[in-house]
Amino acid sequence: MTPVRFMFSLLLIVIATLAVTFTACGDEGSAQGEAVALHAGEFTVVKMDPHAPAALQLAVHACQGLKNRKLGGSVFILMEHHDQQWLDLLDLKPKEIINASDFLNACADEFPACVRYSYADQHEILPSILTVAAVLGAVPLDVGMPLAGHHVAFDATIEFKDRKTPYLATKYVFEKFIAQTTGLAMLNPGYDPHPRDFSNPGLTADMSPRLVDFVFSQKLFTTFLNNGCRDGHPEKKLLHKVVNSGHWPTPLGVYGYNNSWGVAGYLYEAQTRALDSRNMGAIPTMTYNLSFFATRRPPIEIAGELQQNPPEDVQYDPKKTYVAFVVGDGDNIHFMMTTRKDWFLKRLAHCENAGNSRAPLTWSISPHLARIAPDVLEWYYAASRKTGIDYFILPPSGHLYSYPTSMNEADQDRFVLATERDARVLGVKSVVHWDWYSTWRSAEKRFLPKYARAEGAIRGVFPVNVPYFFPTFTWWPPDRFYEALPGEDGSKVVVFRPDEWRGTDGKGHNVTDGPFCLTPKDMAGKLGNYPPGTVAGIYMTSDGGLNLENSFMELIQLLPSHVQIVSADTAVRLALTANR
């Protein structure tokens, strides 16, 4: 064999070895989820009746997650009109469309193992049962469902016979399976979110299949300890043990949603103040098909891969007033898949009409879409370029929906670095920041200046108080709309005075809502009366009935000539200019 031919053969052997190695390592778990080695060239759509028995829905979504874990992006489930709309918006054409029963029967060929359980008797501990099934790569089947080719790998009716409470079931799964999981999810099995006794809610609904496919594709540890955040309760000690077992990095992003203790909203939905360790935040993800979107292609990880619209060419004029309007709640993946998508489509239609008034608008958007739904994230950026005047900002509070100032110091620093990485990937310079009403002084003095670094990516912060109706920043003079906070190296980050627009009826739902529910006419008057040279931000959320049509689209036709709407990042630049 000639030297050239020998080297060529050796090169082929190396390439083949690397290909096998990458394929073999594809199923290795990570702190953020299962790595998928292969992506499907075509996919199957499963039509799932949303009124089908809950046990059937859970089994079908579990099988979807297992299939997408094995072959990325191979199964998509149609449950609601939003699902079909995403297929249309992304121009995704399935290889075939089958019904749920046929899909589940065929699933036994690839995943013959099952976890047997009783939906009627074990409804309350379903999160633990799903964890076991996800770890074992098995399909959860109710005793009322035929095995249809499955064999029982774990019989929950036996193993959990004396572990019928969420506490005992979670403790068992933690002791047996925690090392095989990749992260944490909280899924309500069906508790009443607004019970008379918050400490003892009744089971009033079936367990939703939302996010179940993602739990199975990622092997998530799933639980729902209703009293896991209550001092002195055994469930809190157990949740602390789970979170701080050292299996997952902190601050820990918790998938799903914690809708326990619905006092003034959900008391622990942001997760940060749930435990004394103060090392969690939420990734609200109660939606469908994330296992499909998260595995069908590589994530977006490189700065510059996403292109925002060029910033507006606006020079600061001390005689004018500048205001940035931010569409809120973009941290909620379910919102981004449903209502915010609908809003953006209406925005596109509005801007296509040359006769309509147009002004820049900034949308908060979850950085986790880059990993768990990169196609969806790219759609939003492409849609923004069609208008040319839509921009993005990191949602509350950056990397996680959380109250960062409540975190311990080490997790604060890791949180800042993670948020800066997110900002670079999304190509943004601003973040919406939520904090607990009692921690804003500490936020202003100690946490927010962490972003004021020469090499940092964040230059602007748009705060929102929790609870929103509590007064904050009362120590600022009334005419101060922002503050440029200095960092250790002299760099600055602009923090704007919190201000919200939640409804447009002029009244709101109660006496505390009035200032947050101005009519478009009253909002125009309010902005028009700001002192000349003002730079301000307004956070918009739909909690009080606000939508784009009854708020922003009406407002821009009513503004005085000296009031100019700008994007969030441009507002930051103008504030820094005015500050100098």
C-alpha positions in Angstrom: 0.0 0.0 0.0 1.4 3.4 -1.0 1.9 6.0 1.8 -0.8 8.2 0.3 -3.3 5.4 0.1 -2.4 4.3 3.7 -3.0 7.9 5.0 -6.3 8.1 3.2 -7.4 4.8 4.7 -6.3 5.9 8.1 -8.3 9.1 7.7 -11.5 7.1 6.8 -11.0 4.9 9.9 -10.7 8.0 12.1 -13.8 9.6 10.6 -15.8 6.4 11.0 -14.6 6.1 14.6 -15.6 9.6 15.5 -19.0 9.1 13.9 -19.7 6.0 16.0 -18.4 7.8 19.1 -20.6 10.8 18.7 -23.6 8.6 18.0 -22.9 6.4 21.0 -22.5 9.5 23.3 -25.7 11.0 22.0 -27.8 9.7 24.9 -25.5 10.9 27.6 -27.5 13.1 30.0 -26.5 16.6 31.0 -27.6 19.2 33.6 -29.8 20.8 31.0 -31.3 17.6 29.5 -30.7 14.6 27.2 -28.4 15.2 24.3 -29.9 13.8 21.0 -27.4 12.4 18.5 -29.8 12.2 15.5 -32.4 14.5 14.0 -35.3 13.1 12.0 -35.5 13.9 8.3 -39.3 13.5 8.5 -41.8 13.3 11.3 -45.2 11.9 12.2 -48.2 14.0 13.4 -50.4 12.4 16.1 -54.0 13.7 16.4 -54.9 13.7 20.1 -58.5 14.4 21.2 -58.2 17.0 24.0 -61.3 15.3 25.6 -59.8 11.8 25.6 -59.3 10.1 29.0 -56.5 11.7 30.9 -54.6 8.4 31.3 -54.6 8.0 27.5 -53.3 11.5 27.0 -50.5 11.0 29.5 -49.4 7.8 27.8 -49.4 9.3 24.3 -47.5 12.4 25.4 -45.0 10.2 27.3 -44.5 8.0 24.2 -44.0 11.2 22.1 -41.2 12.2 24.5 -39.5 8.8 24.3 -39.7 8.8 20.5 -38.2 12.3 20.3 -35.5 11.3 22.8 -34.5 8.4 20.6 -34.8 10.2 17.3 -35.0 14.0 17.6 -38.1 15.7 16.1 -39.8 12.6 15.0 -43.2 13.0 16.6 -45.5 16.1 16.8 -48.9 16.1 18.6 -51.9 18.1 17.5 -54.0 19.0 20.5 -55.2 22.6 19.8 -55.3 25.1 17.0 -52.0 26.7 18.0 -50.2 23.4 17.3 -51.4 23.3 13.7 -50.6 27.0 13.4 -47.0 26.5 14.3 -46.7 23.7 11.7 -48.0 26.2 9.1 -45.9 29.2 10.3 -42.7 27.1 10.2 -43.7 25.3 6.9 -43.3 21.8 8.5 -45.0 19.0 6.5 -45.5 15.6 8.2 -44.7 12.3 6.6 -48.0 10.9 8.0 -50.9 11.7 10.3 -52.2 9.0 12.6 -54.6 8.8 15.5 -53.5 8.5 19.2 -54.6 4.9 19.7 -52.7 3.6 16.7 -49.6 5.6 17.8 -49.7 4.2 21.3 -50.1 0.6 20.0 -47.2 1.1 17.7 -45.2 2.6 20.5 -44.9 -0.9 22.1 -42.6 -2.0 19.3 -40.0 0.5 20.3 -40.7 0.9 24.0 -42.2 -2.4 25.2 -41.6 -1.6 28.9 -44.4 0.1 30.9 -45.0 1.5 34.3 -48.3 0.1 35.6 -50.4 2.4 37.9 -53.9 3.2 38.9 -55.1 6.7 37.8 -58.1 6.6 40.0 -56.2 5.5 43.2 -52.9 7.3 42.5 -54.0 10.5 41.0 -52.2 12.6 43.6 -48.8 11.0 43.1 -48.8 11.0 39.3 -45.7 13.3 39.1 -43.7 10.7 40.9 -45.0 7.9 38.7 -44.1 9.9 35.6 -40.6 10.4 36.9 -40.1 6.7 37.3 -41.4 6.0 33.8 -39.3 8.7 32.2 -36.1 7.4 33.9 -36.9 3.8 32.9 -37.8 4.8 29.3 -41.2 3.1 29.9 -44.8 4.1 29.0 -47.1 4.9 31.9 -50.2 2.8 31.5 -53.3 2.9 33.8 -54.6 -0.5 35.0 -57.7 0.2 32.9 -55.7 0.3 29.7 -54.6 -2.9 27.9 -50.9 -3.7 27.9 -51.0 -4.2 24.1 -47.5 -5.6 23.8 -46.0 -3.9 26.8 -44.4 -5.7 29.7 -44.5 -4.3 33.3 -41.0 -2.9 34.3 -42.4 -1.2 37.4 -45.7 -1.8 39.1 -46.6 1.5 40.9 -49.7 -0.2 42.4 -47.3 -2.4 44.4 -44.3 -0.1 44.9 -46.4 2.9 46.0 -49.0 0.8 47.9 -47.7 2.2 51.2 -46.5 5.5 49.7 -49.8 7.1 48.7 -48.9 10.7 49.6 -46.9 13.2 47.5 -44.4 13.3 50.3 -43.8 9.6 50.6 -43.8 9.0 46.8 -41.4 11.9 46.2 -39.1 10.7 48.9 -39.0 7.2 47.4 -38.3 8.4 43.9 -35.6 10.8 45.2 -33.8 8.0 47.0 -34.1 5.6 44.0 -33.9 7.6 40.9 -32.5 11.1 41.4 -29.1 10.3 39.9 -30.7 9.3 36.6 -32.6 12.6 36.2 -31.3 15.8 34.5 -33.4 18.6 36.1 -36.5 19.5 38.0 -40.1 20.0 36.9 -43.2 20.9 38.9 -46.5 19.6 37.4 -49.8 20.0 39.2 -51.6 16.6 39.2 -55.0 18.4 39.3 -55.2 20.3 42.6 -57.6 23.2 42.9 -55.4 26.3 42.4 -57.8 28.4 44.5 -59.0 26.2 47.4 -60.6 27.4 50.6 -57.7 25.8 52.5 -54.5 26.5 50.6 -52.6 23.9 52.7 -55.0 21.1 51.8 -56.4 21.6 48.2 -58.7 19.1 46.7 -58.1 17.2 43.4 -60.6 18.9 41.2 -59.2 18.3 37.7 -57.4 15.7 35.6 -53.7 16.0 35.3 -52.8 18.0 32.2 -50.5 16.4 29.6 -48.7 19.7 29.0 -44.9 19.4 29.2 -45.2 15.6 29.8 -43.5 14.9 26.5 -40.6 17.1 27.5 -40.3 15.4 30.9 -39.8 12.1 29.1 -37.4 13.4 26.5 -35.2 15.0 29.2 -35.7 12.5 32.1 -36.8 15.3 34.5 -37.5 14.7 38.2 -41.1 15.7 38.4 -42.9 16.6 41.6 -45.6 18.8 43.1 -45.3 19.3 46.8 -48.1 21.7 47.6 -46.6 22.6 51.0 -43.0 22.3 49.8 -42.5 26.0 50.5 -44.1 26.2 53.9 -41.9 26.6 57.0 -42.0 23.7 59.3 -43.7 21.4 56.9 -42.0 18.0 56.1 -42.5 18.6 52.4 -40.3 21.7 52.6 -37.4 19.7 54.1 -37.8 17.1 51.4 -37.9 19.7 48.6 -34.8 21.4 50.1 -33.0 18.0 50.0 -34.0 17.3 46.4 -32.9 20.8 45.2 -29.7 20.8 47.2 -28.6 17.2 46.6 -25.8 18.3 44.2 -27.2 16.7 41.1 -28.1 19.9 39.3 -26.3 23.3 39.1 -27.8 26.3 40.7 -29.5 28.7 40.4 -31.8 25.8 39.3 -34.3 26.4 36.6 -37.5 24.7 37.4 -39.7 23.6 34.4 -43.5 23.5 34.5 -45.2 25.8 36.9 -45.8 26.1 40.6 -49.4 27.3 41.0 -49.7 26.4 44.7 -50.9 28.9 47.2 -52.7 31.3 44.9 -52.5 34.4 47.2 -52.2 37.6 45.3 -51.1 35.6 42.2 -49.2 32.4 43.0 -47.0 33.0 45.9 -44.2 30.7 44.9 -44.4 30.7 41.1 -41.0 32.4 40.7 -39.5 29.6 43.0 -36.7 31.9 44.3 -38.3 32.5 47.7 -39.7 29.0 48.1 -36.7 27.6 50.0 -34.3 29.2 52.5 -31.4 28.3 50.1 -32.8 30.9 47.7 -31.3 29.1 44.7 -34.2 28.5 42.2 -36.0 30.2 39.5 -38.8 29.2 37.1 -38.9 28.3 33.4 -42.6 28.5 32.9 -43.2 25.8 30.3 -46.8 24.5 30.5 -47.2 23.8 26.8 -47.1 21.1 24.2 -44.5 19.7 21.8 -41.3 21.0 23.5 -39.8 17.5 23.1 -40.3 17.9 19.3 -38.9 21.5 19.0 -36.0 20.8 21.5 -34.7 17.8 19.6 -35.4 18.4 15.9 -32.3 20.6 15.4 -29.3 22.0 17.2 -29.9 24.8 19.7 -29.0 28.5 19.0 -25.8 29.1 21.0 -23.7 31.6 19.1 -23.9 35.4 19.3 -24.8 36.8 15.9 -26.9 33.8 14.8 -30.0 35.8 15.5 -30.3 39.3 13.9 -32.3 42.1 15.6 -33.4 45.1 13.6 -30.9 47.9 13.5 -31.4 50.3 16.3 -33.3 53.5 15.5 -31.2 56.5 14.5 -32.5 58.8 17.2 -30.5 61.6 18.7 -31.3 62.9 22.2 -33.3 66.1 22.2 -33.9 67.6 25.7 -37.1 69.1 24.5 -38.7 65.7 23.7 -40.0 62.8 25.8 -38.9 59.3 24.9 -40.8 56.2 26.0 -40.1 52.5 25.4 -43.1 50.1 25.6 -42.2 46.5 26.5 -44.6 43.6 25.9 -44.3 41.6 29.1 -44.5 38.0 30.3 -42.2 36.6 27.5 -40.6 34.3 30.1 -43.7 32.2 29.8 -43.1 29.7 27.0 -46.9 28.9 26.9 -47.6 32.6 26.2 -44.9 32.6 23.4 -46.5 29.6 21.8 -50.1 31.0 22.0 -51.2 34.5 22.9 -48.0 36.4 22.2 -47.8 34.6 18.8 -51.3 35.8 18.1 -50.3 39.4 19.1 -47.4 39.3 16.8 -49.5 38.1 13.9 -51.8 41.1 14.5 -48.8 43.4 14.8 -47.7 42.1 11.4 -51.1 42.7 9.8 -51.3 46.2 11.4 -47.8 47.2 10.1 -48.6 45.9 6.6 -51.3 48.5 6.2 -49.5 51.7 5.1 -52.3 53.8 6.4 -51.8 52.7 10.0 -49.7 54.6 12.6 -46.5 52.7 13.4 -44.0 52.9 16.3 -41.3 50.8 17.7 -42.3 48.0 20.1 -40.1 45.8 22.3 -41.1 42.2 23.1 -39.8 40.3 26.1 -38.8 36.8 25.0 -37.5 33.8 26.8 -33.8 33.0 26.2 -34.7 29.3 26.8 -36.4 29.2 23.4 -32.9 29.1 21.9 -32.5 25.6 23.4 -36.0 24.2 23.7 -37.7 25.8 20.6 -35.1 27.4 18.4 -37.4 27.3 15.4 -40.0 29.3 17.3 -37.4 31.8 18.4 -36.1 32.2 14.8 -39.7 32.8 13.6 -40.1 35.7 16.0 -36.9 37.3 14.8 -37.8 36.8 11.2 -41.3 38.3 11.9 -39.7 41.3 13.6 -37.6 42.0 10.5 -40.8 42.2 8.4 -42.0 45.2 10.3 -38.5 46.6 10.8 -39.5 48.3 14.1 -40.0 45.4 16.5 -37.3 44.6 19.0 -36.6 42.2 21.8 -35.6 42.3 25.5 -34.8 39.6 28.1 -37.9 38.8 30.1 -38.2 38.9 33.9 -35.6 38.5 35.3 -33.2 37.5 32.7 -32.0 33.9 32.7 -34.9 32.7 34.9 -38.2 34.1 36.1 -37.0 34.8 39.6 -36.3 37.4 42.2 -32.5 37.6 41.8 -31.8 39.9 44.8 -33.3 37.3 47.1 -30.7 34.7 45.9 -27.5 33.9 47.8 -24.4 35.8 46.6 -22.8 32.9 44.7 -26.0 32.2 42.8 -26.4 35.9 42.1 -23.1 36.0 40.4 -23.8 32.9 38.3 -27.2 34.3 37.4 -25.6 37.5 36.1 -23.2 35.6 33.9 -26.0 33.4 32.6 -28.1 36.4 31.8 -25.2 38.1 30.0 -24.7 34.9 27.9 -28.4 35.0 27.1 -28.2 38.6 26.1 -25.4 38.0 23.7 -27.2 35.1 22.0 -30.4 37.1 21.6 -28.5 40.2 20.6 -30.1 42.4 23.2 -28.7 44.9 25.8 -31.7 45.2 28.2 -33.6 43.0 30.7 -36.9 43.2 32.5 -36.2 42.7 36.2 -38.7 41.5 38.8 -38.0 41.7 42.5 -39.8 41.2 45.7 -41.2 44.5 47.1 -38.9 44.5 50.2 -35.6 43.9 48.3 -35.4 46.8 45.9 -33.0 48.9 47.9 -30.7 46.0 48.0 -31.2 45.5 44.3 -30.3 49.1 43.6 -27.2 49.1 45.8 -25.8 45.6 45.4 -27.4 43.4 42.7 -28.1 45.6 39.7 -24.7 47.2 39.7 -23.3 43.7 38.9 -24.4 44.4 35.3 -22.4 47.6 35.1 -19.2 46.1 33.8 -17.2 47.2 30.7 -17.3 43.6 29.4 -20.9 43.1 30.4 -23.8 42.6 27.9 -26.6 44.3 29.9 -26.9 48.1 29.7 -30.5 48.7 30.7 -32.9 47.3 33.4 -36.7 47.7 33.3 -38.0 46.8 36.8 -41.4 45.4 37.8 -42.4 45.2 41.4 -43.9 42.1 43.0 -46.7 42.5 44.1 -47.1 45.1 41.4 -49.5 47.4 43.3 -47.1 47.9 46.2 -45.3 51.3 45.9 -41.6 51.1 45.3 -38.7 53.4 44.5 -40.4 55.9 46.8 -37.0 57.2 47.8 -36.5 58.6 44.2 -37.7 62.2 43.5 -41.0 62.2 41.6 -39.3 63.5 38.5 -36.6 60.8 38.4 -37.5 58.3 35.7 -34.2 56.5 35.6 -30.9 56.2 37.4 -27.5 55.3 35.9 -25.9 53.0 38.5 -22.1 52.8 38.4 -20.2 49.5 38.6 -16.8 48.8 40.2 -15.0 49.7 37.0 -17.0 52.9 36.4 -19.3 51.5 33.8 -23.0 52.2 34.1 -26.3 50.4 33.8 -29.6 52.3 33.5 -32.4 51.4 35.8 -35.8 52.8 34.9 -38.6 53.7 37.3 -41.2 50.8 37.4 -44.4 51.6 35.5 -47.0 49.2 34.2 -50.0 49.1 31.8 -52.2 46.2 32.6 -55.7 47.2 31.4 -57.5 49.9 29.5 -60.9 50.4 31.1 -59.7 53.2 33.4 -60.7 51.2 36.5 -59.2 47.8 36.7 -60.5 44.9 38.9 -60.1 46.6 42.2 -59.0 49.9 43.8 -55.3 49.1 43.5 -55.5 48.6 39.7 -56.6 52.1 38.7 -53.2 53.6 37.9 -52.3 50.5 35.9 -55.4 50.4 33.7 -55.4 53.8 32.0 -57.4 54.3 28.8 -55.2 55.0 25.8 -56.3 58.7 25.9 -55.3 58.9 29.6 -52.0 57.2 28.9 -51.3 59.7 26.1 -52.1 62.6 28.5 -49.8 61.1 31.2 -46.9 60.8 28.8 -47.5 64.2 27.4 -47.2 65.7 30.9 -43.8 64.2 31.6 -41.0 66.8 32.0 -39.1 67.6 28.7 -36.1 65.4 28.3 -37.7 62.4 30.1 -36.7 58.9 29.1 -39.0 56.2 30.5 -40.2 52.7 30.1 -43.7 51.1 30.3 -44.2 47.4 31.0 -47.3 46.0 29.3 -49.1 42.8 30.5 -52.4 41.3 29.7 -53.4 40.5 33.3 -56.0 43.3 33.4 -57.4 42.7 29.9 -54.9 44.7 27.9 -54.0 43.6 24.4 -52.2 45.4 21.5 -55.3 46.5 19.8 -57.0 48.2 22.8 -53.7 49.8 24.1 -50.6 50.4 22.0 -52.3 50.6 18.6 -54.8 53.2 19.8 -52.2 55.1 21.9 -49.8 55.8 19.1 -52.5 57.8 17.3 -53.1 60.0 20.3 -49.6 61.0 21.4 -48.5 64.6 21.5 -45.9 65.5 18.9 -43.1 65.8 21.5 -43.5 62.2 22.7 -41.5 59.7 20.7 -41.8 55.9 21.1 -38.4 54.1 21.0 -37.1 50.6 21.5 -35.9 49.5 24.9 -32.2 49.5 23.9 -32.5 52.9 22.3 -34.2 54.2 25.5 -31.1 53.0 27.4 -28.7 54.8 25.0 -30.7 58.0 25.2 -30.8 57.9 29.0 -27.0 57.4 29.1 -26.7 60.4 26.8 -29.0 62.5 28.9 -27.1 61.4 32.0 -23.8 62.6 30.6 
